[in-house]
Amino acid sequence: MSVAQPPFHRVAVIGLGLIGGSLASAIRKQGLAEVVVGFDARRDELSLGVELGVIDLAADSVEGAVAGCDLVVLAVPVRATRQVLSDIKPVLEEGVILSDVGSTKSSFVADVEAVFGELPSWVIPGHPIAGSEKSGIRAAQAELFANHKVILTPADNANQAGVARLKRLWEGTGATVLTMSAAYHDEVLAATSHLPHLIAFSLVDTLAGEDENMDIFRYAAGGFRDFTRIAASDPVMWHDIFLSNREAVLRGIDHFTEDLGRLRCAIANGDGAELLRVFSRAKAARDHFSKMLSGQAYVTTNIDNQVTFHMQPGGAVNGDIRVPGDKSMSHRSIMLGALAEGTTEVKGFLEGEDSLATLQAFRDMGVTIEGPEEGFVRIHGVGMNGLQAPRGQLYLGNSGTAMRLFAGLLAAQKFDSELSGDASLSKRPMGRVADPLRAMGAVIETADGGRPPLKIRGGHELTGIHYEMPVASAQVKSCLLLAGLYAEGVTSVTEPAPTRDHTERMLEGFGYHVHRDGATASVTGGGKLTACSIDVPADISSAAFFLVAASIAEGSDLTLRHVGMNPTRVGVINILKQMGANIEVMNESVIGGEPVADLRVRSAALRGIEIPEEQVPLAIDEFPVLFIAAVCAEGRTVLRGAEELRVKESDRIQVMADGLANLGVETTVTSDGIIIDGGQEIGSGTVESYGDHRISMSFAVASLRATGAIRINDCANVATSFPGFVELALKTGIRINAEGND
C-alpha cells in the first residue's frame, strides 16, 4: 500500500546488492519516494536494476546519482565507505539526509568524521537486521524488511526532523525501527550476529579439513545444517565486518574462548555438575529471551512493546479458579534457595517476568536452576559465599522487589555488581535501601535522585545496625535483614506498622533464626541456610482483582483456590469485609509455614468506610483495585497513611485519580491518600496506566460496572505479576480484549 505523501522526493541508493536493491525495490513498491536513483560499480548489476524494476534511474557515476537527492543511502561494502563519501561530498546538496545500511556503525561514523571533519547533523547511520545467503540484484526483494528490525544510531546533534523522516521511510518498508548509540549497536551486533557468524565459518572450515569430511557433511543432522547455514554468507562482506568491528568482536571471542575452555575441562574431568549448570543456564536464557523477543515478557528499554486492553462494559464473575503463585514468595524462594546448602525444590513458582528476572540473575551469578516447568523449580544452592561475579549488569525488568532485595544480598559480596531495570523501574527511588546499607558499610552508587542503576562495590565488610524505618516497607526490611546475614553482629529493623513477613518466615524455613520482638525483627550474621521444599500459595494480590470483581458485579459467585493468607497480607480481605463484601474463608491450612485457604466471594452491596490505618500496610499493593470497590460502594471511603503508594511502579494515588476522572468519577487526592464518594457512575473513556500492571488490572475490573467501553493503554507489564490474567479474566466473565503491536 503506497503512502499519500512520501517522506522523500528523490532517493539515491549507492550499491545494489541484496540490501541496497531490496531497499530500492521497497521504496518504489511502497511509494516512499517519487524517484529512486541507483548506482553500482558493477555495470551489469546496474542495468539489471532498471530491467527488473528495482530502480527508476541508473546513474553513470556516484556523483551523478546523489545530485539533487534529499536522501542518500550507502549500501556498499563497509571498507569501501570512506572512498564513496569522499566522492559524493562535493555534490551533496543542502537539506540532504545521508544514511547507510552497514553492520558496523562506529566505523561508518569514523569514516564520516574523516571525510567531513565532523559528524554533521544530517548524517543518520542505520542498519537493517535482515538478510539472506543470496546476494546481488537478482536476490533483491521488496518484502525483505517486513517484520524485521532496523536500528538507527543518530548522534545527540542529529536533525530530529530528519530522523523522523528516515524512520517513516523504514517503517514504510514494514520494518520496526529502534534507536540506540553507535557504540552500543556495535557491542550488541558483535555478540548476537558477528560472533555467531565467525563461529559458523570456523566450525565448517575445521570440519572441512577432517579426513572424513564427506561423511561428516553427508550425515550432518538438521541442527548442524541450521547452525552452519550462515557460513554460506558473503566472505568478503564478513571479512570487512570483522575488521571494522574488531575490538567488540575480539571481546566476544575472548569470552567465548574462556567459556569453551571451561566446558572442555568439565568434560575432561567428568564434572557433570558444571555441565548441568552451563546447559541449564543456557537453555533457560534461550527460553527467557525468546519470550522477550516474542512479546511474552518484558523487553529492554530499546524496544517499544505496547499492549492495550479494550474493555466492554458489564458482566458477572463466576467460576472456580486458582490465580498464579505469590510473587513475593517466588522471589524469596529463588534468593534463599540459591544461597542455601543443598537442593531446594519449589512448587507453585510464579512464572511472571519479575520472578523470572530474579531467577535469571542468579543463573548469571553461577547458580544452577532447573525449570521453571509448570511452576516447579529445582535450585542447586551454592552456599552463602558461593555466588560468582556476573559478566554484565543484572537486569531486573520491572521488579522493585528484586532490586531492593538484591541490593541487600549483593552489598556484602566480594565482587562488584550493577543492578538495572526497565524504564519504569529506573524512575523508582532506591535511596531508602541504599542509605541504611551505606550505614552498614556498603559502597553503593545510584543515578540522580537515588534511582537505578545501582552500582555496588564488592569486598566491603558489613556491620550490623539497628534501623528504625521511617515508612513501613517490607522491601526495605527484607533488604536489611538479607544484608544482615553477612554482617558482623546483629542487624535489627523496627517497622512503624506491620508489613508482610515472608522473608522472616522463609528464613526460618531455611533454618536461619530470626528473632522477633514486637515490631522489631533481627538476625545475627554468620549463619547458614539449609535447603528445603517450598509450596508457593496463590498470590493474594492477584486474587484481589477477582475478589473486588465478584463483589461489585451483580450475579457473581467465584471460588479462589489455595490463596495465601499470611496475616501480614490479608488487609484486602479485612477492608472488603468491613465494606460489606460477602467473602467466605474455607479449607484453612498451613503449608510450609504459610497459612492458605480457599475463598468464595459473591456479589454484595458495598458501603464506604474510613480505612483503618493499621490495615494500610497489609493491603498496600491492593489499593488500586480497592479504589474501584470504593467507587461502587454507597457512601464515602477515606484512605490515609498511604504515602508508600506514591513510590510504587507509578504514583498510584494520582494515576488512579486521573484514570477515574477520565471515566467521569470525581475524587479528592490528599498527600497520603484519597477520598472517594461512592455511587458515582463509571463512564467510558481512555485510561493511561503508565506501565503499572496493577493500574491496568484495576481498571479492567472497573469495566464490570461501566456504562461504556474502556480503553487501557500501556498494559504490557501486567505479565510481570500476573501471567495469564487476560485468559483467566475471560474465563470468569470479564469482557476483555488485549491488543499488542507484536
C-alpha positions in Angstrom: 0.0 0.0 0.0 1.6 3.3 -1.1 1.7 6.4 1.0 -0.1 9.6 0.0 2.8 11.9 1.0 6.2 10.2 0.5 8.8 11.1 3.1 11.4 11.8 0.4 11.4 13.3 -3.1 14.5 11.7 -4.7 16.4 8.9 -3.1 19.9 7.6 -4.2 20.9 4.1 -3.3 24.6 3.5 -3.8 25.3 -0.2 -4.1 22.7 -2.6 -5.5 23.4 -5.8 -3.7 20.8 -7.7 -1.6 20.2 -4.9 1.0 20.6 -1.9 -1.3 18.5 -3.5 -4.1 15.8 -4.6 -1.6 15.6 -1.1 -0.1 15.3 0.5 -3.5 12.6 -2.0 -4.5 10.7 -1.5 -1.3 10.8 2.3 -1.7 9.4 2.0 -5.2 6.8 -0.5 -4.4 5.5 1.4 -1.3 5.7 4.8 -2.9 8.1 6.1 -0.3 9.9 8.5 -2.8 9.0 10.0 -6.1 12.2 8.8 -7.8 14.7 6.1 -6.9 18.2 6.5 -8.5 20.7 3.7 -8.3 24.4 3.4 -8.8 26.7 0.3 -8.7 30.2 -0.1 -9.9 29.1 -3.4 -11.5 27.5 -2.1 -14.7 25.7 -5.3 -15.4 24.0 -5.1 -11.9 23.1 -1.5 -12.6 21.4 -2.3 -15.9 19.7 -5.3 -14.4 18.3 -3.0 -11.6 16.4 -0.9 -14.2 15.3 -4.0 -16.1 13.9 -5.7 -13.0 12.2 -2.5 -11.9 14.3 -2.2 -8.7 15.2 1.4 -9.5 13.8 4.2 -11.7 17.0 5.5 -13.0 20.6 4.2 -13.3 23.3 6.9 -12.8 26.5 6.8 -14.8 28.6 7.9 -11.7 28.2 8.0 -8.0 28.3 11.8 -8.1 25.5 11.8 -10.7 23.4 9.5 -8.5 23.4 11.8 -5.5 22.9 15.1 -7.2 19.5 16.7 -6.4 18.6 13.9 -3.9 17.2 14.6 -0.4 18.1 11.1 0.8 21.3 9.2 0.0 21.8 5.6 1.3 25.2 3.9 1.1 24.8 0.2 0.7 28.4 -0.5 -0.2 31.0 -2.9 1.5 32.0 -1.4 4.8 35.6 -0.9 3.8 34.6 1.0 0.7 32.6 3.6 2.6 35.3 6.3 3.0 36.1 6.5 -0.7 32.4 6.8 -1.6 32.0 9.5 1.0 34.9 11.4 -0.5 33.4 11.1 -4.0 30.0 12.4 -3.1 31.0 15.1 -0.6 31.3 17.9 -3.3 27.8 17.3 -4.8 25.7 16.7 -1.7 23.0 19.4 -1.6 21.6 21.3 1.3 18.8 19.5 3.1 20.0 16.1 2.2 19.9 13.2 4.7 22.8 10.7 4.5 22.5 7.2 5.9 23.8 3.7 5.3 22.9 0.1 5.9 26.2 -1.3 7.2 26.6 -3.8 10.0 29.1 -1.7 12.0 28.2 1.8 12.9 31.3 3.2 14.7 33.4 2.6 11.6 30.8 4.5 9.5 30.9 7.4 11.9 34.7 7.4 11.8 34.7 7.4 8.0 32.2 10.4 8.0 34.3 12.3 10.5 37.5 11.6 8.5 35.9 12.9 5.3 33.7 15.8 6.7 35.8 16.7 9.7 32.8 16.2 12.0 29.6 14.1 12.2 27.0 16.5 10.6 23.5 16.6 12.0 22.1 15.4 8.7 24.1 12.1 8.9 21.9 9.3 10.4 23.5 5.9 10.4 21.3 2.9 10.0 21.3 -0.9 10.0 18.5 -3.2 8.8 18.6 -6.6 10.7 17.6 -8.6 7.7 19.4 -10.6 5.0 19.8 -13.8 3.1 22.7 -16.1 2.0 21.9 -15.0 -1.6 23.5 -11.8 -2.9 23.3 -9.5 -5.9 20.5 -7.5 -7.5 18.6 -10.7 -8.5 18.1 -11.5 -4.8 16.5 -8.2 -4.1 13.0 -8.4 -2.7 10.8 -5.5 -1.6 9.4 -7.5 1.4 12.9 -8.3 2.8 12.5 -5.8 5.7 8.8 -6.6 6.6 8.6 -7.8 10.3 12.3 -7.2 10.8 14.1 -4.6 12.9 16.0 -1.6 11.6 18.4 0.2 14.0 19.1 3.9 13.6 22.1 5.3 15.6 21.6 9.1 15.4 24.1 11.2 17.3 23.0 13.7 20.0 23.2 16.5 17.5 21.1 14.7 14.8 18.4 16.6 13.0 15.3 15.2 14.6 13.0 16.0 11.7 15.4 14.0 9.5 15.4 11.1 12.0 11.6 11.1 11.9 11.5 11.1 8.0 14.0 8.3 7.8 12.1 6.3 10.5 8.9 6.8 8.5 10.6 5.5 5.3 11.9 2.3 7.0 8.5 1.8 8.7 7.0 2.1 5.2 9.0 -1.0 4.2 7.3 -2.9 7.0 10.2 -2.7 9.5 10.2 -1.9 13.2 12.6 1.0 13.9 14.7 1.1 17.0 17.3 3.7 18.1 20.5 3.4 20.1 24.0 4.7 20.2 26.5 3.6 17.5 28.9 2.1 20.2 26.1 0.1 21.8 24.9 -1.1 18.4 28.3 -2.5 17.7 28.6 -4.3 21.0 25.2 -5.9 20.6 25.8 -6.9 17.0 29.2 -8.3 17.8 27.6 -10.7 20.3 24.4 -11.6 18.5 25.5 -11.6 14.9 29.2 -11.2 14.2 30.4 -13.8 16.7 27.9 -16.5 15.6 28.9 -16.0 12.0 32.6 -16.2 13.0 31.9 -19.5 14.9 30.0 -20.9 11.9 32.7 -20.1 9.5 35.3 -21.6 11.8 33.4 -24.8 12.5 32.7 -25.5 8.9 36.3 -24.8 8.0 37.6 -27.1 10.7 35.3 -30.0 9.7 36.0 -29.5 6.0 39.7 -30.2 6.8 39.0 -33.5 8.5 39.9 -36.8 6.7 36.3 -38.0 6.8 34.9 -34.6 5.7 32.5 -36.1 3.1 30.9 -38.3 5.7 30.7 -35.5 8.3 28.6 -33.4 5.9 26.7 -36.3 4.5 25.4 -37.4 7.9 25.1 -34.0 9.4 21.8 -33.6 11.3 19.4 -30.7 11.0 20.9 -28.8 13.9 24.3 -28.7 12.2 22.8 -27.5 9.0 20.7 -24.8 10.7 23.6 -23.6 12.7 26.2 -23.5 9.9 23.7 -22.1 7.3 25.2 -18.6 7.9 28.6 -19.8 6.9 27.3 -19.6 3.3 27.2 -15.8 3.6 29.3 -13.5 1.5 33.0 -13.9 2.7 34.1 -10.5 1.5 31.3 -8.7 3.4 32.1 -10.6 6.6 35.8 -10.0 6.2 35.1 -6.3 6.2 32.7 -6.5 9.1 35.1 -8.4 11.4 37.9 -6.0 10.7 35.7 -2.9 11.1 34.2 -4.1 14.4 37.4 -5.6 15.6 37.5 -4.6 19.2 33.9 -5.7 20.0 34.4 -8.9 18.1 37.6 -9.7 19.9 35.9 -9.2 23.3 33.2 -11.7 22.2 35.8 -14.2 21.1 37.7 -13.9 24.3 34.6 -14.5 26.4 33.5 -17.4 24.3 37.0 -19.0 24.3 37.2 -18.8 28.0 33.8 -20.4 28.5 34.6 -23.1 25.9 37.7 -23.9 27.8 35.7 -24.4 31.0 33.4 -26.8 29.1 36.4 -28.7 27.8 37.8 -29.1 31.4 34.4 -30.2 32.7 34.1 -32.9 30.1 37.8 -34.0 30.6 37.2 -34.2 34.4 33.8 -35.8 34.2 32.4 -32.7 36.0 28.7 -33.3 35.4 27.6 -30.6 37.8 29.4 -27.9 35.8 27.9 -29.2 32.5 24.4 -29.2 34.0 25.0 -25.7 35.3 26.1 -24.3 31.9 23.5 -26.2 29.9 20.5 -25.4 32.2 21.6 -21.8 32.3 21.9 -21.6 28.5 18.5 -23.3 28.0 16.8 -21.0 30.5 18.4 -17.9 29.0 17.3 -19.0 25.5 13.8 -19.6 26.7 13.8 -16.4 28.7 15.0 -14.1 25.8 12.8 -15.9 23.3 9.8 -14.8 25.4 11.2 -11.3 25.4 11.6 -11.2 21.7 8.1 -12.6 21.1 6.5 -10.0 23.3 5.6 -12.5 26.1 7.9 -11.0 28.6 9.3 -7.6 29.5 11.6 -6.1 26.9 14.6 -3.8 27.1 14.2 -0.1 27.0 15.2 -0.1 23.4 12.1 -2.0 22.3 8.7 -0.4 22.4 6.2 -3.1 23.2 2.7 -1.8 23.6 -0.3 -3.7 24.9 -3.7 -2.2 25.1 -6.7 -3.6 27.0 -10.1 -3.0 25.4 -12.9 -3.5 27.9 -16.6 -4.0 27.2 -18.9 -2.9 30.0 -20.9 -5.2 32.3 -20.9 -8.9 33.0 -20.8 -11.2 36.0 -17.9 -13.1 37.5 -18.3 -16.8 38.1 -16.3 -20.0 38.3 -13.6 -21.9 40.3 -10.1 -20.7 39.7 -6.6 -20.6 41.1 -4.5 -17.5 40.4 -0.7 -17.7 39.9 1.7 -18.2 42.8 2.6 -15.5 45.2 5.2 -13.1 43.7 6.9 -12.1 47.0 7.4 -15.7 48.0 8.6 -16.7 44.5 11.3 -14.0 44.6 12.5 -15.1 48.0 12.4 -18.8 47.3 14.9 -18.3 44.5 17.1 -16.0 46.5 17.3 -18.1 49.6 17.4 -21.4 47.7 20.4 -20.1 45.7 22.3 -19.2 49.0 21.4 -22.5 50.8 23.5 -25.6 51.1 21.8 -28.4 49.2 18.9 -28.6 46.6 15.7 -26.6 47.1 12.5 -27.6 45.3 9.8 -25.1 44.8 6.2 -25.8 43.7 3.8 -23.1 42.6 6.5 -20.7 41.4 5.1 -17.7 39.7 6.3 -17.7 36.1 5.9 -14.0 35.6 8.6 -11.7 34.4 9.5 -10.2 37.7 10.2 -13.6 39.3 11.9 -14.9 36.1 14.2 -11.8 36.2 15.3 -12.9 39.7 15.8 -16.4 38.6 17.9 -15.3 35.6 20.0 -13.0 37.7 21.1 -15.9 39.9 21.9 -18.0 36.9 24.1 -15.2 35.8 25.9 -15.5 39.1 26.6 -19.2 38.6 23.7 -20.9 40.3 22.3 -24.0 38.6 18.5 -23.7 38.4 16.2 -26.3 36.7 12.9 -25.1 35.4 10.5 -23.5 35.8 8.2 -26.0 34.3 4.5 -25.7 35.3 5.5 -23.9 38.5 8.2 -26.4 39.5 11.8 -25.2 40.1 14.8 -27.0 41.4 17.6 -24.8 42.8 21.1 -26.2 43.4 22.3 -23.9 46.2 25.9 -22.6 46.2 26.0 -21.6 49.9 26.3 -18.2 51.4 29.6 -17.4 49.8 29.2 -19.3 46.5 27.9 -16.6 44.1 30.1 -15.7 41.2 30.6 -12.3 39.7 28.2 -11.7 36.8 29.7 -10.8 33.5 27.5 -7.8 33.0 24.6 -5.9 34.5 21.9 -7.8 36.4 18.7 -6.7 34.5 15.6 -6.9 36.8 13.0 -5.7 34.4 10.1 -4.0 36.3 10.7 -5.6 39.7 11.3 -3.1 42.6 11.2 -6.1 45.0 14.0 -7.8 43.2 16.2 -4.7 43.0 15.8 -3.8 46.7 16.3 -7.3 48.0 19.3 -7.8 45.7 20.9 -4.7 47.0 21.0 -6.2 50.4 22.3 -9.6 49.2 25.0 -8.1 47.0 26.2 -5.4 49.3 28.4 -8.0 51.1 29.7 -10.0 48.1 33.4 -10.0 47.1 32.6 -8.8 43.6 31.2 -5.7 42.1 27.7 -5.7 40.6 25.3 -3.4 38.9 21.5 -3.6 39.1 19.4 -2.2 36.3 15.8 -2.3 35.1 13.3 -1.1 32.6 12.2 2.5 32.1 9.6 2.3 34.9 11.9 0.7 37.5 14.6 3.3 36.6 12.4 6.0 37.9 11.8 4.5 41.3 13.7 5.6 44.4 16.3 3.3 45.8 17.8 5.7 48.4 15.7 4.2 51.2 17.7 0.9 50.9 21.0 2.5 49.7 21.2 4.8 52.7 20.9 2.2 55.5 23.1 -0.2 53.6 25.8 2.5 53.5 25.4 2.9 57.3 26.3 -0.9 57.5 29.4 -0.2 55.4 28.2 -0.9 51.9 29.5 1.1 49.0 26.7 1.9 46.6 26.3 4.4 43.8 23.0 5.4 42.3 21.9 7.6 39.5 20.5 11.1 40.1 17.8 11.2 42.8 18.9 7.9 44.2 17.4 6.0 41.3 18.7 2.9 39.4 21.0 1.7 38.2 22.7 0.7 41.4 26.4 0.1 41.3 27.5 -2.0 44.3 31.2 -2.2 45.1 32.3 -5.6 46.5 34.8 -6.5 49.1 33.4 -4.3 51.9 32.7 -5.8 55.3 29.3 -5.0 56.8 28.5 -4.3 60.4 25.1 -4.9 61.9 22.9 -1.8 62.8 19.5 -1.1 64.3 17.3 0.7 61.9 14.0 2.4 62.6 12.1 2.5 59.4 10.5 5.9 58.8 7.9 4.4 56.5 6.6 0.8 56.7 8.1 -1.2 53.8 8.6 -4.9 53.6 11.1 -4.4 50.8 13.4 -2.2 52.9 13.0 -4.5 55.9 13.8 -7.6 53.8 16.8 -5.8 52.2 18.4 -5.1 55.6 17.7 -8.5 57.0 19.3 -10.2 54.0 22.3 -7.9 54.3 22.4 -8.8 58.0 23.0 -12.4 57.1 26.5 -11.3 56.1 27.1 -8.6 58.6 29.2 -8.8 61.8 26.9 -8.8 64.9 23.2 -8.2 65.0 21.1 -6.4 62.4 17.6 -5.3 63.6 14.8 -3.5 61.9 11.8 -1.8 63.6 8.8 -1.1 61.5 6.2 1.6 62.3 3.4 -0.7 61.2 3.2 -4.4 60.3 4.3 -5.4 56.8 4.5 -8.7 55.1 6.8 -11.1 56.8 7.6 -13.6 54.1 11.3 -13.1 54.5 11.3 -13.8 58.2 9.1 -16.9 57.7 11.2 -18.2 54.8 14.5 -17.6 56.6 13.2 -19.8 59.5 12.1 -22.4 56.9 15.7 -22.5 55.6 17.0 -22.9 59.2 18.2 -19.4 59.9 16.8 -18.0 63.2 15.0 -14.6 63.1 14.4 -13.1 66.5 11.1 -11.2 66.7 10.2 -8.8 69.4 7.0 -6.9 68.7 7.7 -4.6 65.7 11.4 -5.5 65.6 13.0 -8.3 63.6 16.7 -9.1 63.9 19.2 -11.6 62.6 22.8 -12.4 63.6 25.3 -12.6 60.8 27.5 -15.6 60.1 24.9 -18.4 59.9 24.0 -20.7 57.0 20.9 -21.7 55.1 19.9 -25.3 54.6 17.9 -26.3 51.5 14.2 -27.2 52.0 11.0 -27.7 50.0 8.6 -24.7 49.3 5.0 -24.7 48.2 4.1 -21.2 47.0 0.4 -20.4 47.6 -1.7 -18.4 45.1 -0.9 -14.7 45.3 -3.5 -12.8 47.4 -2.5 -9.6 45.5 -3.6 -11.3 42.2 -6.7 -12.8 43.9 -7.6 -9.2 45.0 -8.7 -8.2 41.5 -11.2 -11.1 41.4 -12.3 -10.5 45.0 -13.3 -7.0 44.0 -14.7 -8.1 40.6 -17.0 -10.6 42.1 -18.1 -8.2 44.9 -19.1 -5.4 42.6 -20.7 -7.4 39.6 -24.2 -8.4 40.2 -24.9 -12.2 40.0 -21.3 -13.2 40.7 -20.2 -16.3 42.6 -16.5 -17.1 42.4 -14.2 -19.5 44.3 -10.5 -18.8 44.5 -8.3 -21.8 45.5 -5.2 -22.1 47.7 -4.8 -18.4 48.4 -2.0 -17.3 50.7 -3.5 -16.0 54.0 -0.4 -14.6 55.6 -1.6 -12.3 58.4 0.6 -9.5 57.0 -1.1 -9.8 53.6 -4.9 -10.1 54.3 -5.6 -6.4 54.6 -7.6 -6.5 51.3 -9.9 -9.1 52.8 -10.3 -7.3 56.1 -11.1 -4.0 54.3 -13.6 -5.6 51.8 -15.4 -7.3 54.7 -15.7 -4.0 56.5 -17.2 -2.6 53.4 -19.8 -5.4 53.4 -18.2 -7.9 51.0 -19.5 -11.5 51.1 -16.2 -13.4 51.4 -16.2 -16.9 52.9 -12.9 -18.4 54.0 -12.8 -22.2 53.6 -10.4 -25.1 54.0 -7.8 -23.3 56.0 -4.5 -25.0 56.5 -0.8 -24.2 57.0 1.7 -25.4 54.3 5.4 -24.7 54.7 4.8 -22.3 57.5 2.4 -20.2 55.4 -1.4 -20.2 56.0 -3.6 -20.9 53.0 -7.3 -21.1 52.3 -10.0 -21.2 49.6 -12.1 -18.1 49.2 -15.7 -17.9 48.0 -16.9 -14.4 47.1 -20.3 -13.4 46.0 -21.7 -10.1 44.8 -22.7 -7.7 47.7 -23.8 -4.2 48.3 -20.6 -2.4 49.5 -20.5 0.7 51.7 -17.9 3.3 52.0 -15.6 3.3 55.1 -12.7 5.1 56.7 -10.0 2.6 56.1 -8.2 1.8 59.4 -4.6 2.9 59.2 -3.3 -0.3 60.7 -4.7 -2.1 57.7 -2.9 0.1 55.2 0.5 -1.7 55.2 -1.4 -5.0 55.0 -3.1 -4.0 51.7 -0.5 -1.6 50.2 -0.4 -3.4 46.8 -4.2 -3.9 46.6 -5.3 -0.3 46.9 -5.7 0.5 43.2 -8.5 -2.2 42.9 -9.9 -1.2 46.3 -10.4 2.3 44.9 -12.7 0.7 42.3 -14.6 -1.0 45.1 -14.9 2.4 46.8 -16.4 3.9 43.6 -19.0 1.1 43.5 -19.9 1.4 47.2 -22.5 3.6 48.8 -21.1 6.5 50.9 -17.6 7.9 51.3 -14.4 6.0 51.5 -11.4 7.7 53.1 -7.8 6.5 52.8 -5.0 8.0 54.9 -1.4 7.0 55.8 -0.7 5.5 52.3 2.4 7.6 51.3 4.0 4.4 50.1 1.6 4.3 47.2 3.3 7.3 45.7 6.6 5.5 45.1 5.4 2.2 43.6 5.6 1.5 39.8 3.7 4.7 39.5 2.2 7.3 41.8 -0.7 5.0 42.3 -2.8 7.6 44.1 -2.6 10.2 41.4 -2.7 7.8 38.5 -5.8 6.1 39.8 -7.4 9.5 40.4 -6.6 10.7 36.9 -7.9 7.5 35.4 -11.1 7.7 37.3 -11.5 11.3 36.3 -11.2 10.2 32.6 -14.2 7.9 33.3 -16.2 10.7 34.9 -15.5 9.8 38.6 -14.5 12.7 40.9 -12.1 12.1 43.8 -10.1 14.2 46.2 -6.4 13.4 46.4 -4.5 14.1 49.6 -0.8 14.0 50.4 -1.1 10.5 51.9 -4.3 9.1 50.5 -7.6 9.8 48.7 -11.3 10.5 49.4 -13.8 8.7 47.1 -17.6 9.3 47.2 -19.2 6.1 46.1 -22.2 5.6 43.9 -20.8 7.6 41.0 -21.3 6.3 37.5 -18.3 4.9 35.8 -18.4 6.1 32.2 -16.4 5.1 29.1 -13.1 6.6 28.1 -9.3 6.0 27.8 -7.1 5.4 30.8 -3.3 5.7 31.0 -1.7 3.0 33.2 1.8 4.4 32.8 3.1 0.8 32.6 1.8 0.0 36.1 0.4 -3.5 36.0 -1.9 -3.1 39.0 -3.4 0.1 37.5 -4.2 -1.8 34.3 -5.9 -4.7 36.0 -7.8 -2.4 38.4 -9.5 -0.5 35.5 -10.2 -3.9 33.8 -12.2 -4.7 36.9 -13.9 -1.3 36.8 -15.4 -2.2 33.4 -17.8 -4.6 35.1 -19.7 -1.5 36.4 -19.0 0.9 33.5 -21.7 2.3 31.2 -19.5 2.1 28.1 -16.2 0.8 26.7 -12.9 1.5 28.4 -9.5 1.6 26.7 -6.5 1.0 29.0 -3.1 1.9 27.5 0.4 0.6 28.3 -0.6 -2.8 29.7 2.5 -4.9 28.7 3.7 -5.1 32.3 0.7 -7.0 33.5 2.7 -10.0 32.7 5.3 -9.0 35.3 3.0 -10.1 38.2 0.0 -12.0 36.6 0.8 -14.1 33.6 -2.4 -15.3 32.0 -4.5 -12.5 33.5 -6.4 -11.9 30.3 -7.3 -15.6 29.8 -8.4 -16.0 33.4 -10.4 -12.8 33.3 -12.2 -14.0 30.1 -12.8 -17.4 31.7 -14.6 -15.8 34.7 -16.8 -13.5 32.5 -14.8 -10.2 32.3 -15.1 -8.8 28.8 -11.5 -8.1 27.9 -9.5 -8.0 24.7 -5.8 -7.4 24.7 -4.2 -5.9 21.6 -0.5 -5.8 21.1 1.9 -4.5 18.4 4.0 -7.6 18.2 
